[in-house]
Amino acid sequence: MTRRREHVPSRPTWRCTACGIAWPCSAAKLRLLGEYRTDRIALLLHLATLQAEAAAQLAQLAELDASRPRADLTHRFTTWAPPPSRPRQPAPRPPALPPSALPAPAPGPRPWPPPSSAQRRRSCSYGPGKKCEWHILRATTP
């Protein structure tokens, strides 16, 4: 039975013990994101602490070997981690207006196009004093 190797850093070189690339490797990043999924601030603090430790150890190696370039560890350790998400704030509600400040409702629908006079005469056959629908609508709308 084969045993999976953990993706942890090999100090003082800060290479992954499982895959040999610069730590944190992709597998280590995924593991860290899973462990700290509910607390991104703690993840960033942990990574910053490891970055400081790596900077000190890699600086000692650079002093021993002058041909070794100094690495920028910020991108390697902290910029890949997403920032903590902010809780969404509900949008502010506008102040309620009193009923007197509300605009008047629009008038009801008007017949369009208006009937011609011949159509009105034909539809107004209710007799004296009685009005058809068109005349009732015409009297109530401005």
HELIX and SHEET records of a PDB file:
HELIX    1   1 SER A   26  GLU A   35  1                                  10    
HELIX    2   2 ARG A   40  LEU A   64  1                                  25    
HELIX    3   3 LEU A   73  PHE A   77  1                                   5    
HELIX    4   4 PRO A   99  ALA A  101  5                                   3    
HELIX    5   5 SER A  117  SER A  123  1                                   7    
HELIX    6   6 GLU A  133  THR A  140  1                                   8    
SHEET    1   A 2 PRO A   9  SER A  10  0                                        
SHEET    2   A 2 ARG A  15  CYS A  16 -1                                        
END                                                                             
